C-alpha cells in the first residue's frame, strides 16, 4: 500500500437537489403569501393580529423573514457558492421557527402551516447533509 490518501468522495447531489427544491418552493410560497396579504386575501387572518393595523407589516415580515433567506439560499446554491449549504441550514431553521412562532397567533388551522413546517424541517435536514458532505469533500480527514 502506498501512503496516498483516499480520494475525497463526491457530495451526494440528492441532498443539494432536495434543499434547493425546497428553497424554490418556499420562495414561491413567500411571494404568494406577500401577494395574498397585500391583496386582502388574508384579511380574516390579519384581523386576528391585534398588534398590527393592516396587511403591510405581516407582508413585509413574511418577505423579509422567510422570502429573503430562502431566496439567498437558493441563489447561493444555484451558483454553487461554498457557503450555500450553511445558508440553506439557516434558512430552513428560520422557516421552521417562523411557523412555530405563528402558533400562538393563528394556530395550526391551515394545512399550509403543516406543509411549511415540514418543508422547513426537510430543508434543514437536506442542507445539513449537503453541508456535511461538502466538509468531507474539502477535508477528507474529517470523515468518520
Secondary structure, 3 states (H helix, E strand, C coil): CCCCCCCCCCCCHHHHHHHHHHHHHHHHHHHHHHHHHHHCCCHHHHHHCCCCCCCHHHHHHHHHHHHHHHHHHHHHHHCCCCCHHHHHHHHHHHHHHHHHHHHHHHCCCCHHHHHHHHHHHHHHHHHHHHHHHHHHHHCHHHCC
